[in-house]
């Protein structure tokens, strides 16, 4: 029989290698990677006079006059289909039955802006969630090897200052305190580790060799944004930059061993350790223009580039008090790539109190097929949006709209994931946005 401490050291270290892949868990909501560039809905953007510009472009807050309270919420749903290539003795071109999962996520924003009676200055404060989503999958389906449940969430608490250089030119800057959490719970196949130790063939993904792994990290970081807006006459041109977020999160990992006599006798207890998580969320550059063609019609065009290649590596440093395990550093290279997207839209005034809007967009994928899985799916995608704006009174405006996103299907033939995520991946998503703008001073909400 293997000596308990020798087995612990041999099994725990490879288990960490499998565990590290959990750190990329990033269910895609609507945009490249897991950034949700839909705060404020389809009417928001780098040129729009809205408190949502606290996220999009702090310079555009200069056109929000008076004091304004803004409440926004996105309800996001995802529907993911996964047909996995069969593994083990059943392999040979076949696929497991399709697994379909739907999930909903709310993502709110609250903001307050005010010019404090000044003709040049505008201040803004608010909180919003531009990163993240959560997901729950079947505990007995093929997704369990990548994620049973978990989430990555990044909440921003921001303050901004905007200054009007002229009547047509504004500059703005903001700083953000970022609250981040990473959690994941997944199945781990111990068969390869035992097979290597014993030197005999063991079929993969057997119940007696199936354990669980859990990651739980939280902490904070910082970000900054800069923006400019030029609005000569009926035209507006804007650009903004948001910095990367460097994260160092504290937490722990746990590995729950398979519930069989072999593991109980040879290894003993489950493995638990405090740990740190390090990664970089990407910087983003946005540009856009709008044209108020007439009293009734206006048009918008915008683009976004997100440097997801900055999310190139994730480091988990685990410190185990048991001297047989020692200190273990694990680095995962994600292989993610930069994304870019474009959106176009129009708005039409139907009556004094009602407006309608529509739009369309395209965005590239952050994740190459060889790196994706049911836990962090992304693909090139198209979106269509529509909704209405209603002035309930002179001071209160309601906006609601829906965006439907269709991802191009992805066939993964060669997978870098462990276990392999080869197979057919399909996804669609939708976003229902509703926001209220309450104005306390002069100006248009």
Long-range contacts (C-beta under 8 A, 24 or more apart in sequence): 1-265, 1-266, 2-197, 2-266, 4-266, 4-267, 4-268, 5-324, 6-324, 7-197, 7-266, 7-267, 8-267, 8-268, 8-271, 8-322, 8-324, 8-325, 9-324, 9-325, 10-193, 10-197, 11-190, 11-193, 11-194, 11-197, 11-267, 12-255, 12-271, 12-320, 12-325, 13-325, 13-328, 14-192, 14-193, 14-196, 15-188, 15-190, 15-193, 15-211, 15-213, 15-255, 15-271, 16-253, 16-316, 16-318, 16-328, 16-330, 17-330, 18-188, 18-189, 18-213, 18-418, 19-188, 19-213, 19-215, 19-253, 19-255, 19-316, 19-330, 20-314, 20-316, 20-330, 20-331, 20-332, 21-146, 21-332, 21-417, 21-418, 22-147, 22-150, 22-184, 22-186, 22-213, 22-215, 23-182, 23-184, 23-215, 23-277, 23-279, 23-314, 23-316, 23-332, 24-314, 24-332, 24-334, 24-371, 24-375, 24-376, 25-146, 25-147, 25-150, 25-151, 25-152, 25-182, 25-184, 25-375, 25-376, 26-133, 26-152, 26-375, 26-376, 27-78, 27-103, 27-133, 27-134, 27-135, 27-147, 27-151, 27-152, 27-375, 27-376, 27-377, 28-78, 28-133, 28-366, 28-376, 28-377, 28-378, 28-427, 28-429, 29-76, 29-78, 29-105, 29-107, 29-132, 29-133, 29-429, 29-431, 30-76, 30-383, 30-403, 30-405, 30-429, 30-431, 31-304, 31-306, 31-339, 31-341, 31-363, 32-306, 32-308, 32-339, 32-340, 32-341, 32-363, 32-364, 32-365, 32-366, 32-378, 33-282, 33-306, 33-308, 33-311, 33-336, 33-339, 33-366, 33-367, 33-378, 34-131, 34-132, 34-133, 34-152, 34-376, 35-130, 35-131, 35-281, 35-282, 35-284, 35-306, 36-74, 36-76, 36-107, 36-129, 36-130, 36-131, 36-132, 36-133, 37-130, 37-284, 37-304, 37-306, 37-341, 38-74, 38-403, 38-431, 38-433, 39-72, 39-74, 39-107, 39-109, 39-128, 39-130, 40-72, 40-109, 40-433, 40-435, 41-72, 41-74, 41-385, 41-387, 41-399, 41-400, 41-401, 41-403, 41-431, 41-433, 41-434, 41-435, 42-343, 42-345, 42-357, 42-358, 42-359, 42-385, 42-386, 42-387, 42-401, 42-403, 42-433, 43-345, 43-347, 43-357, 43-387, 43-389, 43-399, 43-401, 45-238, 45-286, 45-288, 45-290, 45-300, 45-302, 45-343, 46-227, 46-229, 46-238, 46-239, 46-240, 46-286, 46-287, 46-288, 46-302, 47-229, 47-231, 47-236, 47-237, 47-238, 47-288, 47-289, 47-290, 47-300, 47-302, 48-290, 49-444, 50-437, 51-111, 51-112, 51-113, 51-124, 51-126, 51-437, 52-109, 52-111, 52-435, 53-124, 53-227, 54-111, 54-113, 54-124, 54-125, 54-126, 54-128, 54-158, 54-160, 54-174, 55-109, 55-128, 55-130, 55-156, 55-158, 56-240, 56-286, 57-172, 57-225, 57-227, 57-228, 57-229, 57-238, 57-239, 57-240, 57-286, 58-124, 58-160, 58-161, 58-162, 58-172, 58-173, 58-174, 58-225, 58-226, 58-227, 58-240, 59-162, 59-170, 59-171, 59-172, 59-227, 59-228, 59-229, 59-238, 59-240, 60-162, 60-170, 60-172, 60-227, 60-229, 60-238, 61-113, 61-122, 61-124, 61-160, 61-162, 61-172, 62-122, 62-162, 62-163, 62-164, 62-170, 62-172, 62-229, 63-170, 63-229, 63-231, 64-113, 64-115, 64-122, 64-443, 65-115, 65-441, 65-442, 65-443, 65-444, 66-114, 66-115, 66-439, 66-440, 66-441, 66-442, 66-443, 67-112, 67-113, 67-114, 67-115, 67-439, 67-440, 67-441, 68-112, 68-113, 68-114, 68-437, 68-438, 68-439, 68-440, 68-441, 68-445, 69-111, 69-112, 69-437, 69-438, 69-440, 70-109, 70-110, 70-111, 70-112, 70-113, 70-126, 70-435, 70-436, 70-437, 70-438, 71-108, 71-109, 71-110, 71-435, 71-436, 72-108, 72-109, 72-110, 72-111, 72-128, 72-433, 72-434, 72-435, 72-436, 73-106, 73-107, 73-108, 73-109, 73-433, 73-434, 73-435, 74-106, 74-107, 74-108, 74-431, 74-432, 74-433, 75-104, 75-105, 75-106, 75-107, 75-431, 75-432, 75-433, 76-104, 76-105, 76-106, 76-107, 76-133, 76-429, 76-430, 76-431, 77-102, 77-103, 77-104, 77-105, 77-429, 77-430, 78-102, 78-103, 78-133, 78-135, 78-427, 78-428, 78-429, 79-427, 79-428, 79-429, 80-374, 80-377, 80-425, 80-426, 80-427, 81-424, 81-425, 81-426, 81-427, 82-142, 82-143, 82-374, 82-423, 82-424, 82-425, 82-426, 83-423, 83-424, 84-142, 84-421, 84-422, 84-423, 85-420, 85-422, 85-423, 87-204, 87-205, 87-419, 87-420, 88-203, 88-204, 88-205, 89-203, 95-423, 95-424, 96-142, 96-423, 99-137, 99-138, 99-141, 99-142, 99-143, 99-374, 101-135, 101-136, 101-137, 101-138, 101-143, 103-133, 103-134, 103-135, 103-136, 105-133, 105-134, 107-132, 109-435, 114-441, 115-441, 119-164, 120-163, 120-164, 121-161, 121-162, 121-163, 121-164, 122-161, 122-162, 122-163, 122-172, 123-159, 123-160, 123-161, 123-162, 124-158, 124-159, 124-160, 124-161, 124-162, 124-174, 125-158, 125-159, 125-160, 126-157, 126-158, 127-155, 127-156, 127-157, 127-158, 128-155, 128-156, 128-158, 129-153, 129-154, 129-155, 129-156, 130-154, 130-156, 131-180, 131-281, 135-375, 137-374, 137-375, 139-187, 142-374, 142-423, 143-374, 143-375, 144-186, 144-187, 145-186, 145-187, 145-188, 145-189, 145-205, 145-419, 146-186, 146-373, 146-374, 146-375, 146-376, 146-417, 146-419, 146-421, 147-184, 147-185, 147-186, 147-374, 147-375, 148-185, 148-186, 148-187, 148-212, 149-184, 149-185, 150-182, 150-183, 150-184, 150-185, 150-186, 150-215, 150-375, 151-181, 151-182, 151-183, 151-184, 152-180, 152-181, 152-182, 152-183, 153-180, 153-181, 154-178, 154-179, 154-180, 154-245, 154-281, 155-179, 155-180, 156-223, 158-225, 160-225, 168-230, 168-231, 168-232, 169-228, 169-229, 169-230, 169-231, 170-228, 170-229, 170-230, 170-231, 171-226, 171-227, 171-228, 171-229, 172-225, 172-226, 172-227, 172-228, 172-229, 173-224, 173-225, 173-226, 173-227, 174-224, 174-225, 175-222, 175-223, 175-224, 175-225, 176-222, 176-223, 176-224, 176-225, 177-220, 177-222, 178-220, 178-221, 178-222, 178-223, 178-245, 178-247, 179-218, 179-220, 180-218, 180-219, 180-220, 180-221, 180-245, 180-247, 180-249, 181-217, 181-218, 181-249, 182-215, 182-216, 182-217, 182-218, 182-249, 182-251, 182-277, 183-214, 183-215, 183-216, 183-217, 184-213, 184-214, 184-215, 184-375, 185-212, 185-213, 185-214, 185-215, 186-212, 186-213, 186-375, 187-211, 187-212, 187-213, 188-212, 188-213, 188-255, 189-419, 190-257, 190-258, 190-263, 194-262, 204-419, 205-419, 208-258, 208-260, 208-262, 209-258, 209-260, 210-258, 211-255, 211-256, 211-257, 211-258, 211-263, 212-255, 212-256, 213-253, 213-254, 213-255, 213-256, 214-253, 214-254, 214-255, 214-256, 215-251, 215-253, 215-277, 216-251, 216-252, 216-253, 217-249, 217-250, 217-251, 217-252, 217-275, 217-276, 217-277, 218-249, 218-250, 218-251, 219-247, 219-248, 219-249, 219-250, 219-251, 219-277, 221-245, 221-246, 221-247, 221-248, 221-281, 234-291, 234-292, 234-293, 235-289, 235-290, 235-291, 235-292, 236-289, 236-290, 236-291, 237-288, 237-289, 238-287, 238-288, 238-289, 239-285, 239-286, 239-287, 239-288, 240-285, 240-286, 241-283, 241-284, 241-285, 241-286, 242-283, 242-284, 242-285, 242-286, 243-283, 244-280, 244-281, 244-282, 244-283, 244-307, 244-310, 245-280, 245-281, 246-280, 247-277, 247-278, 247-279, 247-280, 247-281, 248-276, 248-277, 248-278, 249-276, 249-277, 249-278, 250-274, 250-275, 250-276, 250-277, 251-275, 251-276, 251-277, 253-316, 253-318, 271-320, 271-325, 273-318, 273-319, 273-320, 273-321, 273-325, 274-318, 274-319, 275-316, 275-317, 275-318, 275-319, 276-315, 276-316, 276-317, 277-314, 277-315, 277-316, 278-314, 278-315, 278-316, 278-317, 279-311, 279-313, 279-314, 279-315, 280-310, 280-311, 280-312, 281-310, 281-311, 282-306, 282-307, 282-308, 282-309, 282-310, 282-311, 282-338, 283-307, 283-310, 295-349, 296-348, 296-349, 297-346, 297-347, 297-348, 297-349, 298-346, 298-347, 299-344, 299-345, 299-346, 299-347, 300-343, 300-344, 300-345, 300-346, 300-347, 300-359, 301-342, 301-343, 301-344, 302-342, 302-343, 302-344, 303-340, 303-341, 303-342, 303-343, 304-340, 304-341, 304-342, 304-343, 304-363, 305-338, 305-339, 305-340, 306-338, 306-339, 306-340, 306-366, 307-338, 308-336, 308-337, 308-338, 308-339, 308-366, 309-336, 309-337, 309-338, 311-336, 312-336, 334-371, 335-367, 335-368, 335-370, 335-371, 335-416, 336-366, 336-367, 336-368, 336-371, 337-365, 337-366, 337-367, 337-368, 338-366, 339-363, 339-364, 339-365, 339-366, 340-364, 343-383, 345-385, 347-389, 352-391, 353-390, 353-391, 353-392, 354-388, 354-389, 354-390, 354-391, 355-388, 355-389, 355-390, 356-386, 356-387, 356-388, 356-389, 357-385, 357-386, 357-387, 357-388, 357-389, 357-401, 358-384, 358-385, 358-386, 358-387, 359-384, 359-385, 359-386, 360-384, 360-385, 361-385, 369-410, 369-411, 369-412, 369-413, 369-414, 370-412, 370-414, 370-415, 370-416, 371-416, 371-417, 372-410, 372-412, 372-417, 372-421, 372-425, 373-415, 373-417, 373-421, 374-421, 374-425, 377-407, 377-410, 377-425, 377-427, 378-407, 379-407, 379-408, 379-409, 379-410, 379-425, 379-427, 380-407, 380-408, 381-405, 381-406, 381-407, 381-408, 382-406, 387-433, 391-445, 394-439, 395-438, 395-439, 395-440, 395-445, 396-436, 396-437, 396-438, 396-439, 396-445, 397-436, 397-437, 397-439, 397-445, 398-434, 398-435, 398-436, 399-433, 399-434, 399-435, 399-436, 399-437, 400-432, 400-433, 400-434, 400-435, 401-432, 401-433, 402-430, 402-431, 402-432, 402-433, 403-430, 403-431, 403-433, 404-428, 404-429, 404-430, 405-429, 405-430, 405-431
